[in-house]
Amino acid sequence: MGSGNDVCRDQMCMSCPSLVLDMDGNGGTQNWTCGSVTQHCRNHKGQKVQISRAVGKKPIAPTLLHHCTNHEWVCKGQSKWVFLAEGKECGHVKDSCNVDVKLFDCAMKNDVCDSHKCKCTPTTFNQEYNCGTNSDGCGKNLAFGSNGGQCPGATDRCRSNKCCTPKTRKDFSASFQCGKESDGCGGWVQLNQAAASGFLTKKQASTNINWRTGHLGMEFTAAEDATIVSLARGLEVGQLLLKQKSFVSVWDVDSKADLGRVEIGPLADIKNGYAWAKLPTPAAIQKGKKYRVVMHVWRNMKDKYTQSYNYNMEVNSQFGSFGGMVDSSKSVGYPEASVRTRQGYGIVNFDVLENGGCGAGLWTCHTNHSCTKKVIKGFQVVSGPCKIDGACVTSSTFGKSRYNHYERCEIKTPSEGTMKVVKYATEYGYDYLTIDSKSYVRSQPPNMALSGSKTIKWQSDGSVTRDGFKLCVAGAAAPAPAPAPAPAPRNEQGGLTLVGEEEAEQEDTQLSESELAELSDEEQQHARSKYQEKLEEAAAAAAVEKELGEMEVRAKAGLDLSPEEESETDAGSLDTHDSESEFPDLTSGSF
């Protein structure tokens, strides 16, 4: 090396310019403790080479653990991984730079860190444990008892790792009529004199869907405080049993709490088109609150279900009102979804014990498990112009003249006896009674055995009126007359006929040209407009049903539907009718 500016790099001498350090402020290179600058030097062949030259007050690292960071020497000690390789698992140690290093946490629940080693002592359990499983705290799961953690009895329950045989109805006094008592194993024994009744009274129809995934069922609003004791799945049309197991659960809409669930499969009890199973613990529902009952579904499950529209939701209205279908894509947790009215009838069901198990009607369950019943005699007109006539109730002017336009009545029935229809002469499709959520727009209501007070609603619109209705409790009036033969779609005078597929059950239904002439011009126009609306509604409904039918055929053939088609089947048919009754049969041109 010839001069003071020569530098040795890669075993070659380099001739470099003089090293001039920057003295500009505290950040100048002359104030660095360590660092480097770049220079262009020449090798012995005269070639230019770029090299890095160390500068600073202490250009050489004090130890191998020191690194120049921001022009200062910083000591970087060993990481916890280095100590783990040395066999130190847990606790704290000092590194070579005298910095405290936190090592790993021990993995097991019962681990204790001793001399940087994780040492685990397994948990010891009560020798009386004979069911269930539990972790020993050191990574091993223990099953108690001689049956792999299972209790030997078919009805036994495992509570706190001890088998418990729950009490049954036979363990309590036969005189107990209602209420409930603890079964000694965390559940309840229902002490009811009356059997539970299902909410939905008809089974599902058109079961051809099985492509959804998540939870599917219904929402309802409770009409009284009651207890749900069993849940059900609707059977596929033509099937006597289920083909697969699936869980059905009941949820509180406000709190989104799971109130109970039960698995229902091929071995379930069958009743009225549904497969039933009792909840492990009955679920209490409160008047006015909304609840959801749903079943777990998955694509291509063996049991098919419905998504058809239903315009005649027949329910036990004393339990609640049907809100519509819940179709949630969530398979876990609360079935979050909007409610689709007029869909979902019959997919699931539930049954209810009323009044603590005393039965339907005005029963009271007392703390001593006895039942007493209050009897309501006679009809009551809660609101509107309808009239009480002895043991009967009638429309406002029955027996004197035709009822008025835009009448609205709410009526309470007696709590027992048989309610019979003496006469039911109303404008077909527009003036009708609603009982138990069913609107009798096509036919007169049937005779009904009363086990509690029912709510009846009457309404008329603004055009055609007739003689009206008369309902009586058995023994208070003559039985209803035999239905008249069905009239032809057009009468002899050429008038329009107010009949449908159940014409024989509706009295005095022909609207002749002479009767039309008795109406004002406005009423005649109203009547004719309604006739045209019916024709348009029927045509729209028929078109949608045809399109849905074609999709159903494709689904049965194993062809996947496009997202647009699945969305269309979700939307269903047009919701253009104000009443929850079925669409009238308009194919014959009736009015």
C-alpha positions in Angstrom: 0.0 0.0 0.0 1.5 3.3 -1.1 -0.3 6.2 0.6 -2.4 6.9 3.6 -5.5 6.9 1.4 -5.0 3.3 0.2 -7.6 0.8 1.4 -7.4 -3.0 1.3 -10.5 -4.6 -0.1 -10.9 -8.2 -1.2 -7.1 -8.7 -0.9 -6.5 -5.9 -3.3 -5.1 -2.4 -2.6 -7.4 0.4 -3.6 -6.4 4.0 -4.1 -9.2 6.2 -2.6 -9.8 9.9 -2.3 -9.0 11.6 1.0 -11.7 10.8 3.6 -13.4 14.1 4.5 -16.1 13.9 7.3 -19.0 16.2 7.4 -19.1 18.6 10.4 -22.5 20.2 9.6 -24.4 20.2 12.9 -24.8 17.3 15.3 -25.9 15.0 12.4 -22.6 15.3 10.6 -20.5 12.2 9.9 -17.7 13.5 12.2 -20.1 13.1 15.2 -21.0 9.5 14.4 -20.0 6.8 16.8 -20.2 4.3 13.9 -21.3 4.0 10.3 -20.0 4.0 6.8 -19.6 6.2 3.7 -19.4 5.2 0.1 -16.3 6.1 -2.1 -15.2 5.5 -5.6 -11.6 4.1 -5.6 -9.3 2.5 -8.2 -7.7 -0.9 -8.0 -4.2 -1.8 -9.1 -5.4 -2.0 -12.7 -6.8 1.5 -12.6 -10.4 0.3 -12.6 -13.0 2.2 -10.6 -14.5 0.3 -7.7 -17.3 1.5 -5.3 -16.4 0.6 -1.7 -17.9 1.3 1.7 -15.5 2.7 4.3 -16.1 2.6 8.1 -16.2 5.9 9.9 -17.0 7.1 13.4 -15.5 7.7 16.8 -15.6 3.9 17.4 -15.7 2.3 14.0 -15.0 -1.2 15.3 -17.9 -3.1 17.1 -17.2 -3.6 20.8 -18.5 -7.2 20.6 -20.0 -9.6 18.1 -23.5 -8.8 19.5 -23.2 -5.1 18.7 -24.7 -3.7 15.6 -24.5 -0.2 14.3 -28.0 1.2 14.3 -28.6 4.9 13.6 -24.8 5.5 13.9 -24.8 4.1 17.5 -23.6 0.7 18.7 -26.6 -1.3 19.9 -26.2 -4.7 21.6 -28.7 -7.3 20.3 -29.0 -10.3 22.6 -30.4 -13.8 22.0 -34.0 -14.3 21.2 -36.4 -16.7 23.2 -36.0 -19.2 20.4 -32.2 -19.4 21.1 -32.9 -20.1 24.7 -35.6 -22.7 23.8 -32.9 -24.5 21.7 -30.8 -24.5 24.8 -33.6 -26.2 26.7 -35.1 -23.2 28.5 -38.9 -23.3 28.0 -40.5 -20.7 30.3 -39.9 -17.9 32.8 -37.4 -15.0 32.3 -33.6 -14.9 31.6 -31.0 -12.3 31.0 -29.4 -12.2 27.5 -25.7 -11.4 26.8 -26.6 -7.8 26.6 -28.1 -8.0 30.2 -31.6 -7.5 28.8 -34.5 -9.4 30.4 -36.1 -11.9 28.0 -39.6 -13.4 28.6 -39.6 -17.0 27.4 -42.7 -19.0 26.3 -45.9 -19.6 28.3 -46.5 -23.2 29.4 -49.2 -24.9 27.2 -51.1 -27.0 29.7 -53.7 -25.8 32.3 -51.9 -27.5 35.2 -48.3 -26.6 34.1 -45.9 -24.9 36.6 -42.7 -23.3 35.4 -39.8 -24.8 37.4 -36.2 -23.9 36.6 -37.3 -22.8 33.1 -39.0 -26.2 32.5 -42.8 -26.7 32.3 -43.9 -29.4 34.7 -47.5 -30.7 34.8 -49.4 -32.5 37.5 -52.7 -34.2 36.4 -55.9 -33.3 38.2 -57.3 -36.1 40.4 -61.1 -36.5 40.3 -63.8 -37.7 42.7 -64.0 -41.5 42.6 -67.8 -41.2 42.5 -67.8 -39.7 39.0 -69.4 -42.2 36.7 -70.2 -40.3 33.5 -69.1 -37.5 31.2 -65.6 -36.5 30.4 -63.1 -34.0 31.7 -59.5 -32.8 31.0 -56.8 -33.8 33.4 -55.1 -30.5 32.9 -52.1 -32.0 31.2 -53.5 -32.7 27.7 -55.4 -35.9 28.4 -59.2 -36.2 28.3 -60.7 -38.7 30.8 -64.0 -40.6 30.4 -65.7 -41.5 33.7 -67.5 -44.7 34.4 -67.4 -48.1 32.8 -69.5 -47.1 29.7 -67.2 -44.6 28.0 -68.7 -41.6 29.9 -72.3 -42.7 29.1 -74.9 -43.4 31.8 -76.4 -46.9 31.7 -80.1 -46.0 31.9 -82.0 -44.9 28.7 -83.5 -41.8 30.5 -80.5 -41.1 32.8 -78.8 -37.7 32.5 -75.2 -36.9 33.4 -75.1 -34.0 35.8 -71.7 -32.8 37.2 -70.2 -36.2 36.1 -72.8 -38.2 38.1 -75.6 -40.2 36.5 -79.0 -39.0 37.6 -82.3 -40.8 36.9 -85.0 -38.1 36.5 -88.4 -38.4 38.1 -91.4 -39.0 35.9 -95.1 -38.2 36.2 -95.6 -41.5 38.2 -93.4 -40.1 41.0 -96.0 -37.4 41.8 -99.5 -37.5 43.1 -102.1 -38.6 40.5 -104.4 -35.8 41.8 -102.0 -33.1 40.5 -103.7 -31.5 37.4 -101.3 -28.8 36.3 -98.0 -27.0 36.8 -94.6 -28.5 37.0 -92.1 -30.0 39.5 -88.4 -30.5 39.4 -87.3 -33.9 38.1 -84.3 -33.9 40.4 -81.9 -33.8 37.4 -82.1 -30.2 36.3 -85.3 -30.6 34.3 -89.0 -30.4 34.9 -92.0 -32.8 35.0 -95.1 -31.3 33.5 -98.2 -32.1 35.5 -101.0 -31.6 32.9 -104.5 -32.9 32.8 -104.9 -31.8 29.1 -102.8 -32.9 26.2 -100.7 -30.4 24.3 -102.1 -29.0 21.1 -100.2 -28.2 17.9 -100.0 -24.6 16.7 -100.4 -25.5 13.0 -103.5 -27.6 12.2 -102.6 -28.6 8.7 -99.5 -30.2 7.2 -97.2 -28.8 4.5 -97.9 -29.2 0.8 -95.7 -29.2 -2.4 -92.6 -30.5 -0.7 -90.0 -30.3 -3.5 -87.2 -28.1 -2.1 -83.9 -29.3 -0.6 -81.3 -27.0 -1.9 -81.1 -24.5 1.0 -78.4 -24.4 3.7 -78.8 -22.9 7.1 -82.0 -22.7 9.2 -85.5 -22.7 7.9 -88.8 -22.4 9.7 -91.3 -19.8 10.9 -91.9 -16.8 13.1 -95.0 -16.4 15.3 -96.3 -14.0 17.9 -97.6 -15.6 21.1 -101.2 -14.8 21.9 -101.0 -16.0 25.5 -98.5 -17.1 28.2 -98.0 -20.8 27.5 -95.4 -23.6 27.5 -93.9 -25.3 24.4 -93.3 -29.0 25.3 -92.5 -30.5 21.8 -91.2 -29.4 18.4 -91.9 -31.0 15.1 -90.7 -31.3 11.5 -93.2 -31.5 8.6 -93.2 -34.8 6.7 -92.6 -34.8 3.0 -95.8 -35.3 1.0 -96.4 -39.1 0.6 -93.9 -40.1 3.3 -94.8 -41.7 6.6 -91.5 -41.2 8.3 -88.5 -38.9 8.1 -85.4 -40.1 6.3 -82.7 -38.1 8.2 -82.1 -36.5 11.6 -82.0 -32.8 12.0 -82.2 -30.4 15.0 -85.2 -28.1 15.5 -84.9 -25.2 17.9 -87.0 -22.4 19.3 -85.6 -18.8 19.7 -86.7 -15.6 21.4 -86.6 -12.9 18.8 -86.0 -10.0 21.2 -83.1 -11.5 23.2 -82.0 -13.9 20.4 -81.8 -16.6 23.1 -81.9 -20.3 22.3 -84.9 -21.5 24.4 -84.4 -25.2 23.5 -83.6 -27.7 20.8 -84.2 -31.3 20.0 -83.0 -33.7 17.3 -85.9 -35.2 15.3 -85.4 -38.2 12.9 -86.8 -41.4 11.6 -87.7 -42.8 15.0 -89.8 -39.7 16.0 -93.5 -40.0 16.9 -95.8 -39.2 13.9 -99.0 -37.1 14.3 -101.0 -35.2 11.8 -98.3 -35.0 9.2 -95.5 -34.1 11.5 -92.7 -35.9 13.3 -92.6 -34.9 17.0 -90.0 -35.0 19.8 -90.2 -33.6 23.3 -87.9 -30.8 24.4 -85.5 -31.8 27.2 -86.9 -28.9 29.1 -90.2 -27.1 28.2 -89.8 -23.6 26.9 -92.0 -20.8 28.3 -93.4 -18.2 25.9 -95.0 -14.9 26.8 -98.0 -13.1 25.4 -97.2 -10.5 22.7 -93.6 -11.7 22.2 -92.2 -13.0 18.9 -90.5 -16.4 18.6 -88.8 -18.4 15.8 -89.0 -22.2 15.4 -86.5 -23.4 12.8 -84.8 -26.6 11.6 -81.3 -27.1 10.4 -81.2 -27.7 6.6 -78.4 -28.4 4.1 -78.2 -28.8 0.4 -79.5 -32.1 -0.9 -80.8 -33.3 2.5 -83.1 -36.3 2.0 -86.3 -34.9 3.5 -87.7 -32.2 1.2 -89.8 -29.3 2.4 -92.1 -26.6 1.1 -91.7 -23.0 0.0 -95.1 -22.6 -1.5 -97.3 -19.7 -0.8 -100.3 -20.3 1.4 -103.3 -18.0 1.6 -105.2 -19.9 4.3 -102.9 -20.2 7.3 -104.9 -22.5 9.6 -103.5 -22.2 13.2 -104.7 -22.5 16.7 -105.1 -18.8 17.1 -105.4 -18.9 20.8 -101.7 -19.8 20.9 -100.5 -17.1 18.5 -100.4 -15.7 15.0 -98.3 -17.0 12.1 -95.8 -14.4 10.9 -94.2 -16.1 8.0 -91.2 -18.0 6.8 -87.7 -17.6 8.3 -85.0 -18.5 5.8 -81.5 -17.9 7.3 -78.2 -18.8 5.7 -76.6 -19.1 9.2 -76.1 -22.7 10.3 -74.9 -21.7 13.8 -76.5 -19.3 16.3 -79.6 -17.1 16.0 -81.4 -17.6 12.7 -81.1 -14.0 11.4 -83.3 -13.3 8.4 -86.2 -11.2 7.2 -89.7 -12.8 7.5 -91.6 -13.8 4.3 -95.3 -13.6 4.9 -97.6 -16.3 3.5 -94.7 -18.7 3.1 -93.2 -21.5 5.3 -96.4 -23.0 6.6 -95.8 -26.6 7.7 -92.0 -26.8 7.6 -91.9 -27.0 11.4 -94.5 -27.0 14.2 -94.7 -26.9 18.0 -97.3 -27.9 20.6 -98.4 -26.0 23.6 -99.7 -26.7 27.1 -102.3 -24.0 27.9 -102.9 -22.6 31.3 -100.2 -24.6 33.0 -101.6 -27.8 31.6 -105.2 -27.3 32.6 -106.3 -27.1 29.0 -107.8 -24.6 26.5 -110.2 -22.0 27.7 -110.5 -20.0 30.9 -108.6 -22.3 33.2 -106.5 -21.3 36.1 -103.6 -23.4 37.5 -103.1 -22.9 41.2 -100.0 -23.5 43.3 -101.4 -26.7 44.7 -101.5 -28.1 41.1 -105.3 -27.9 40.9 -107.3 -26.5 38.0 -110.4 -24.3 38.1 -112.3 -23.1 35.1 -114.3 -19.9 34.5 -117.2 -20.3 32.1 -118.3 -17.6 29.7 -121.9 -17.9 28.6 -123.2 -16.3 25.5 -121.6 -14.2 22.8 -120.0 -10.8 23.4 -119.7 -8.0 20.9 -116.4 -6.3 21.7 -116.7 -3.7 19.0 -118.9 -2.8 16.0 -122.6 -2.8 15.2 -123.2 -6.6 15.4 -126.1 -7.7 17.6 -126.7 -10.3 20.4 -129.9 -12.3 19.9 -130.3 -14.6 22.9 -127.7 -17.4 22.5 -126.9 -16.1 19.0 -124.9 -13.3 17.4 -125.8 -11.6 14.1 -124.8 -9.0 11.6 -126.1 -5.5 12.3 -129.5 -5.7 10.6 -130.0 -9.5 10.2 -133.7 -10.4 9.7 -134.7 -6.8 8.9 -132.6 -5.7 5.9 -129.2 -6.2 4.3 -126.1 -5.3 6.3 -124.4 -2.0 5.7 -121.2 -1.0 3.8 -117.9 -1.0 5.7 -119.0 -2.8 8.8 -116.4 -4.0 11.2 -117.1 -6.2 14.3 -115.1 -8.1 16.8 -117.0 -10.8 18.7 -116.0 -13.2 21.5 -117.7 -16.6 21.6 -118.8 -18.5 24.6 -116.1 -20.7 26.2 -117.9 -24.0 25.7 -120.6 -25.7 23.7 -121.0 -26.1 19.9 -121.2 -23.1 17.7 -123.4 -23.6 14.6 -124.1 -21.4 11.6 -127.8 -20.7 11.1 -127.3 -18.5 8.0 -124.3 -17.1 6.1 -125.3 -14.9 3.2 -122.5 -12.5 2.3 -120.9 -11.0 -0.8 -118.6 -13.7 -2.1 -114.9 -12.9 -1.7 -115.3 -9.5 0.0 -117.7 -9.7 3.0 -116.7 -12.4 5.4 -116.1 -13.8 8.9 -112.6 -14.7 10.2 -112.3 -17.4 12.8 -109.0 -18.8 14.1 -107.1 -16.8 11.4 -109.2 -18.4 8.6 -111.3 -16.1 6.5 -114.5 -17.7 5.2 -114.7 -16.0 1.8 -115.7 -19.0 -0.2 -117.9 -21.0 2.2 -119.7 -20.7 5.5 -117.8 -21.6 8.6 -118.3 -25.2 9.9 -119.8 -26.1 13.2 -117.2 -25.8 15.9 -116.8 -27.4 19.4 -115.7 -24.6 21.8 -113.1 -25.4 24.4 -112.4 -21.8 25.1 -113.5 -18.4 23.9 -112.6 -17.6 20.3 -112.3 -14.2 18.6 -114.4 -13.7 15.5 -114.0 -10.7 13.1 -116.6 -9.5 10.6 -116.0 -7.1 7.7 -117.9 -5.8 4.7 -116.7 -3.6 1.9 -118.3 -0.7 0.0 -120.5 -2.3 -2.7 -122.7 -5.4 -2.7 -124.5 -6.3 0.6 -126.7 -9.3 1.5 -128.8 -10.7 4.4 -125.8 -11.3 6.6 -125.0 -14.0 9.2 -126.3 -15.6 12.3 -124.2 -17.9 14.6 -125.7 -19.7 17.6 -124.6 -21.9 20.5 -126.0 -25.5 20.1 -129.5 -25.7 21.5 -130.2 -21.9 21.1 -131.3 -22.0 17.5 -132.3 -24.4 14.8 -129.4 -26.1 12.9 -128.1 -24.6 9.7 -130.2 -25.5 6.6 -128.8 -27.9 4.0 -126.7 -26.1 1.4 -128.3 -25.2 -1.8 -127.2 -26.8 -5.1 -124.4 -25.0 -6.9 -125.7 -22.5 -9.4 -124.3 -22.2 -12.9 -121.7 -19.6 -13.7 -124.4 -17.5 -15.4 -128.0 -17.3 -14.3 -131.0 -17.3 -16.6 -131.2 -13.5 -16.6 -127.6 -13.2 -17.7 -126.4 -11.8 -14.4 -123.0 -12.4 -13.0 -122.7 -15.3 -10.5 -120.8 -14.9 -7.2 -119.7 -18.6 -6.8 -116.4 -20.5 -6.8 -115.3 -24.1 -6.3 -117.3 -24.3 -3.1 -120.5 -22.7 -4.3 -122.8 -25.1 -2.5 -121.8 -23.8 0.9 -122.5 -20.2 0.2 -126.2 -19.1 0.4 -127.9 -16.4 -1.8 -124.9 -15.8 -4.0 -126.3 -14.8 -7.4 -126.1 -11.2 -8.4 -128.6 -10.7 -11.2 -128.8 -7.8 -13.7 -131.9 -6.7 -11.8 -129.9 -6.6 -8.5 -127.1 -4.7 -10.2 -129.7 -2.2 -11.4 -130.7 -1.6 -7.8 -127.2 -0.4 -7.0 -126.1 3.1 -7.5 -123.8 3.8 -10.5 -120.8 4.1 -8.1 -121.6 0.7 -6.5 -122.2 -1.0 -9.9 -118.8 0.3 -11.0 -117.2 -0.9 -7.8 -118.7 -4.4 -8.3 -117.6 -4.7 -11.9 -114.1 -3.4 -11.0 -113.7 -6.1 -8.3 -114.7 -8.7 -10.9 -111.9 -7.5 -13.2 -109.4 -7.4 -10.4 -110.2 -11.0 -9.6 -109.5 -12.1 -13.2 -106.2 -10.2 -13.2 -105.1 -11.6 -9.8 -106.0 -15.2 -11.0 -104.0 -14.8 -14.2 -101.0 -13.4 -12.4 -101.1 -16.2 -9.8 -101.4 -18.8 -12.5 -98.4 -17.5 -14.4 -96.2 -17.5 -11.3 -97.3 -21.0 -10.3 -96.5 -22.2 -13.8 -93.0 -20.7 -13.6 -92.3 -22.1 -10.1 -93.6 -25.5 -11.3 -91.1 -25.5 -14.2 -88.3 -24.8 -11.7 -89.5 -27.6 -9.4 -89.3 -30.0 -12.4 -85.7 -29.0 -13.0 -84.9 -29.4 -9.3 -86.4 -32.9 -9.3 -84.3 -33.8 -12.3 -81.2 -32.9 -10.4 -80.5 -29.7 -12.4 -79.0 -26.8 -10.4 -80.9 -23.5 -10.5 -79.1 -20.3 -11.3 -78.8 -17.7 -8.5 -81.4 -15.6 -10.3 -83.8 -18.6 -10.5 -83.2 -19.4 -6.8 -83.9 -15.7 -6.0 -87.1 -15.9 -8.1 -88.3 -19.0 -6.2 -87.6 -17.1 -3.0 -89.7 -14.2 -4.1 -92.6 -16.6 -4.9 -95.8 -15.4 -6.4 -97.3 -11.9 -6.4 -98.7 -10.8 -3.1 -101.6 -8.8 -4.4 -104.6 -10.0 -2.3 -105.5 -8.2 0.9 -107.1 -11.2 2.6 -105.2 -14.2 4.0 -107.8 -16.5 2.5 -107.2 -18.5 -0.7 -107.5 -16.9 -4.1 -111.0 -17.4 -5.5 -111.4 -19.8 -8.5 -112.0 -17.5 -11.4 -111.5 -19.8 -14.3 -115.3 -19.9 -14.9 -115.7 -16.2 -15.0 -117.5 -16.0 -11.7 -117.7 -12.7 -9.8 
